[in-house]
Amino acid sequence: MHTKEDLKKILESHQEHLKLPMEWEDYTSKCEDDLPSVSEIISIYSNWKNVLSQFNIPRKNKYSREELSLIINKYREQLISARKWDSFAKQYALPTSDTLIKKLGKWSNIKSQLELPQASPVRETNVYTKQQIIDVLTEHGKEYENPRSWDKYANEHSLPIYQTIRKHLSYEEMKPFINSKRNYSTEELSEIAIRYREYFTTSKKWDAFAKENNLPTSLTYYRRYGSWRKAKGEILH
């Protein structure tokens, strides 16, 4: 096993091939020198981002569809779920699941193209640790609007549903990672009230529920409809 200092000396003369792990693997397979593998390098540097930092190599942030296709084919076994991919991508300084989805389409479609089995839609709450939930929200929290929209997004991207997240985090703990404020259309306000009509009885009961679930408060309904009574009358009757 090399020391970090020894490894640095070895890599210095080959650093132009360190931009991506797969580029290094391709280079070492053709090089006559006995060079360390990607896994050996990561075992010393912890992740590929640290390797790039060591040699002042800028991390690649923009990828073409062709480049992404090469990456996912190379590391297809890591595409079991967006969560597993993001954990792997973080260690190897690769594009996140969000980048893949924006360029290549839904996560389920990406897996279908590679003929990979789809993840089970049932996600047991004990599959995730609290830190894994935080990692998911760090990467995907900007997509959160409300529990219903999150569950739709989660099912499309093989992520934990809202109920699973709340098993590990309170709403206050979620707040730093999500969009906690947004403007709602009248149609959206109506749909939310109907969906959770058992709580849409008194403004006090609704506000307690809304606070816990990042939903519009009674004040939002008051401003849109003129009063809480009018909101209830127009939406539920």
VOKEPA-928910 format. One line per 8 residues: number of its first residue (from 1); their letters; for each residue x negated, y, z negated of C-alpha. Coordinates in Angstrom, 3 decimals. Layout:
N
NUM = a = X/Y/Z | ...
This chain:
237
1 = mhtkedlk = 0.000/0.000/0.000 | -1.330/3.431/0.973 | -1.553/6.318/-1.445 | 0.224/9.499/-0.375 | -3.101/11.193/0.323 | -4.326/8.275/2.440 | -1.056/8.191/4.339 | -1.216/11.912/5.025
9 = kileshqe = -4.684/11.533/6.565 | -3.478/8.673/8.770 | -0.402/10.535/9.984 | -2.095/13.872/10.618 | -3.614/12.816/13.931 | -0.284/11.354/15.083 | 2.119/13.959/13.701 | 3.526/14.956/17.096
17 = hlklpmew = 5.345/11.607/17.087 | 7.005/12.114/13.683 | 10.008/14.181/14.810 | 12.394/11.236/14.415 | 11.975/7.802/12.803 | 12.958/6.071/16.053 | 10.362/8.115/17.952 | 7.712/6.959/15.476
25 = edytskce = 8.812/3.340/15.840 | 8.616/3.605/19.606 | 5.163/5.177/19.399 | 3.727/2.640/16.954 | 4.994/-0.255/19.060 | 2.825/0.961/21.962 | -0.129/2.254/19.962 | -3.181/0.064/19.472
33 = ddlpsvse = -3.901/1.558/16.040 | -2.552/-0.222/12.991 | -0.105/2.484/11.858 | 2.372/2.386/8.957 | 5.993/1.557/9.667 | 8.927/3.888/9.028 | 9.883/1.955/5.886 | 6.312/2.204/4.563
41 = iisiysnw = 6.279/5.961/5.155 | 9.636/6.444/3.457 | 8.534/4.327/0.496 | 5.821/6.951/-0.116 | 7.676/10.135/0.862 | 11.180/9.079/-0.367 | 12.856/10.331/2.840 | 11.986/11.495/6.342
49 = knvlsqfn = 12.820/15.113/5.558 | 9.832/15.171/3.203 | 7.653/13.795/5.997 | 8.733/16.642/8.269 | 8.074/19.175/5.511 | 4.616/17.729/4.874 | 3.545/18.508/8.434 | 5.699/21.605/8.978
57 = iprknkys = 7.738/19.873/11.664 | 11.160/21.516/12.181 | 14.077/19.153/11.714 | 16.119/18.519/14.829 | 19.620/19.988/14.429 | 21.107/19.820/17.914 | 21.693/16.572/19.744 | 23.095/15.750/23.154
65 = reelslii = 25.682/12.993/23.544 | 22.982/10.839/25.128 | 20.642/11.306/22.170 | 23.414/10.484/19.700 | 24.314/7.369/21.676 | 20.705/6.198/21.485 | 20.628/6.820/17.734 | 23.833/4.967/16.921
73 = nkyreqli = 22.828/2.046/19.115 | 19.463/1.882/17.398 | 20.970/1.940/13.899 | 24.360/0.373/14.612 | 24.242/-1.793/11.478 | 24.429/1.391/9.389 | 27.748/2.461/10.939 | 29.958/0.310/8.702
81 = sarkwdsf = 31.463/3.469/7.217 | 30.853/7.211/7.352 | 29.738/7.044/3.720 | 27.105/4.389/4.411 | 25.929/6.216/7.527 | 25.576/9.549/5.687 | 23.515/7.908/2.965 | 21.238/6.363/5.599
89 = akqyalpt = 21.111/9.572/7.678 | 20.094/11.610/4.634 | 17.123/9.332/4.035 | 16.076/9.210/7.692 | 16.818/12.877/8.603 | 19.382/11.839/11.210 | 22.630/13.559/12.274 | 25.502/13.186/9.810
97 = sdtlikkl = 28.795/11.416/10.481 | 30.374/14.847/10.934 | 27.951/15.589/13.799 | 28.657/12.209/15.386 | 32.403/12.746/15.182 | 32.260/16.240/16.689 | 30.252/14.977/19.661 | 31.522/11.425/20.135
105 = gkwsniks = 35.078/11.416/18.764 | 36.784/9.734/15.814 | 34.752/7.375/13.620 | 36.984/4.456/14.531 | 36.387/5.165/18.244 | 32.618/5.271/17.742 | 32.746/1.866/16.079 | 35.024/0.496/18.796
113 = qlelpqas = 32.583/1.581/21.497 | 29.864/-0.394/19.731 | 32.247/-3.317/19.132 | 31.795/-3.036/15.383 | 34.491/-4.289/12.975 | 36.736/-1.596/11.538 | 36.624/-0.936/7.807 | 39.579/-2.136/5.787
121 = pvretnvy = 42.152/0.631/5.228 | 42.343/-0.446/1.573 | 39.668/1.184/-0.545 | 39.371/0.000/-4.122 | 38.603/2.798/-6.568 | 35.764/0.832/-8.168 | 33.846/0.687/-4.878 | 32.683/4.271/-5.411
129 = tkqqiidv = 30.589/5.801/-8.155 | 31.119/9.385/-9.253 | 27.896/10.436/-7.524 | 29.021/8.804/-4.269 | 32.298/10.728/-4.452 | 30.336/13.956/-4.965 | 28.139/13.070/-1.972 | 31.252/12.537/0.169
137 = ltehgkey = 32.718/15.908/-0.844 | 29.388/17.652/-0.331 | 29.411/16.465/3.283 | 33.137/16.493/4.067 | 34.763/18.740/1.455 | 35.248/21.587/3.935 | 37.884/19.412/5.643 | 40.063/19.315/2.516
145 = enprswdk = 43.287/21.348/2.627 | 45.681/19.289/0.535 | 45.998/15.630/-0.567 | 48.053/14.613/2.461 | 45.732/16.150/5.048 | 42.712/14.715/3.226 | 44.146/11.183/3.257 | 44.695/11.469/7.018
153 = yanehslp = 41.116/12.651/7.487 | 39.788/9.995/5.089 | 41.562/7.175/6.929 | 40.121/8.360/10.246 | 36.581/8.563/8.860 | 36.454/5.595/6.448 | 36.217/7.828/3.372 | 37.818/7.555/-0.085
161 = iyqtirkh = 41.412/8.764/-0.251 | 42.540/11.547/-2.583 | 43.738/9.170/-5.290 | 40.308/7.523/-5.384 | 38.552/10.884/-5.651 | 40.787/11.921/-8.547 | 39.890/8.717/-10.399 | 36.365/10.119/-10.637
169 = lsyeemkp = 36.757/13.907/-10.536 | 39.214/16.417/-11.934 | 40.496/19.057/-9.546 | 38.258/21.630/-11.288 | 35.254/19.398/-10.517 | 36.375/19.152/-6.889 | 36.720/22.902/-6.401 | 33.063/23.748/-5.649
177 = finskrny = 33.128/21.330/-2.707 | 36.453/22.128/-1.042 | 38.419/24.927/0.561 | 40.452/25.912/-2.485 | 42.247/28.822/-0.810 | 44.024/29.054/2.523 | 46.946/30.721/4.263 | 50.027/28.553/4.742
185 = steelsei = 52.618/28.884/7.459 | 56.309/28.851/6.496 | 56.579/25.404/8.073 | 53.694/24.102/5.974 | 55.153/25.548/2.775 | 58.463/23.876/3.524 | 56.825/20.535/4.325 | 54.790/20.594/1.082
193 = airyreyf = 57.826/21.418/-1.059 | 59.886/18.633/0.529 | 57.071/16.118/0.197 | 56.712/16.851/-3.527 | 60.306/17.808/-4.215 | 60.357/16.014/-7.572 | 57.958/18.712/-8.833 | 59.593/21.555/-6.932
201 = ttskkwda = 62.183/22.195/-9.648 | 60.940/25.015/-11.859 | 58.093/27.391/-11.097 | 56.321/26.291/-14.281 | 56.465/22.605/-13.386 | 55.424/23.325/-9.805 | 52.449/25.484/-10.805 | 51.113/22.797/-13.128
209 = fakennlp = 51.316/20.251/-10.297 | 49.992/22.681/-7.672 | 46.973/23.592/-9.799 | 45.988/19.949/-10.110 | 46.400/19.224/-6.399 | 45.193/22.386/-4.657 | 48.654/23.303/-3.395 | 50.257/26.737/-2.954
217 = tsltyyrr = 51.564/28.181/-6.228 | 55.056/29.451/-6.970 | 53.730/32.967/-6.329 | 52.972/31.980/-2.730 | 56.592/30.846/-2.310 | 57.871/34.000/-4.059 | 55.947/36.227/-1.650 | 57.106/34.296/1.415
225 = ygswrkak = 60.776/33.826/0.488 | 61.435/36.752/-1.839 | 62.081/34.687/-4.976 | 61.654/31.169/-6.348 | 65.417/30.593/-6.169 | 65.536/31.591/-2.498 | 62.592/29.320/-1.726 | 64.357/26.358/-3.329
233 = geilh = 67.643/27.221/-1.651 | 66.205/27.526/1.866 | 63.894/24.535/1.677 | 65.768/21.924/-0.323 | 69.411/22.657/0.586
